[in-house]
Amino acid sequence: MNFERVGVYRPAFLLCDRREPRPFLVRLPGILMKPAIWAFPTSFSVPTDSVAKVSVNWSECLLLQGISQAIIESMHLPLKDGVKLEIYENPRLHELACGYDERYGVKK
């Protein structure tokens, strides 16, 4: 496959509201993480809808936030055959999701 770019998303603890019941041991990490998530909302967690927004609209969100082309290029790590690798860590996922919300008027 010939891709110009490859994006790697590295979210932290994924937050979502599930409707189906889950066993206690599956819910336990979320319960234990609540104080850390409250104190540092962008460091330890990210909502699944934020990751979805970024993964679907990542290139558009970068440009909407007014990031210059030079900064965008500095985020790219060259792979073989000219393919660029872009790695998005948890805080960056939050930033890009906010840019999406601002662009499309999504209320939180």
N, C-alpha and C positions, 0 to 999 in steps of 0.2 A: 504494500500500500504506500502511496506517495502522499504524505502529509507535509504541509508547510510548517505547522506547529503542533506540539503535543502539550496538553495541559494536565498537570498533576495537582489534584486537590487533596490537601492534608488537613481535614477538619479535626477538631478535638472531639470531645464527647458530643454526640449527636442528640439533640433535643427534639422530641415530637410528642404529640398527644395521640396515644393509641386508644382505639375504642375497644379492642378485644382485651380480655383479661390476660394478665401475664403472671407467671409464677413469682413468688416473693424474691427468689434469688436473682431473677432477671430485673426486677424493679429496684433491688438494693443499691446498685451503683448510682442510680439517679437520686435516690434518697440521701445517700452519703455525700453526693456532690453538691446538693442544694446550697449549703453555706458558701462554698467556693464559687459557685456560679453566681450567687447573689453579689458577692464581694468583687469578683472579677469577671463580669459577664462576657468579655471578648477573649479571655485567656484560656478558659477551660472548657468552653462549650460553644456550640453553634446550632441554631435551629435547622432542621432538615430543609425547610422551605428556603432558607437563605442559600444553602448549598445548591439547591435546584435552580434558583434565580441566577446564580453566578455561572453554573455549568451551562445553562441554556444561553445566557446573554453575556458571557465573559468579555468578549472583545468589544462589544458595544458599551458595556459599563466602564471599561477602562477609558475610553475616549470621552464619555459623558462627564467624568469627574475632572476633566481638564488636565489630565496627565499628559505631559509632552511626549512626543515620539521618542525623544532621547531617553527618557526614563523608562518607557515601555521597552525600548531596545535593550536597556541595561538589565531588565528583568529576565531576558531570554538567555538561556545557556545553549550554545550551539551543540547540536548532535551531528552525527555523520550525515553526509549528503545535504548539508544546508538546512536540516530540520531544526527548529527552535524548540527548546524545552522550557515550559513555564511552570513554576512551582508556586502554588498559592497556599500559604499557611493560614491558620485560623484567624488571626486578626485581619488579614487582607480579605478573607472571605466576608467578614462583617462589613468592611468598607465598601466592597463592591456590591453587596446586597443593598446597602443604604443608597448607593448611587442608582440602583435599579428602582428602588422605592420612590426616590425623588423624581426620577424621569417619568415614571408611569403613575405618579400620584397615589401610590399604595399607602393606606393608613395602617399604622401599627396597632 
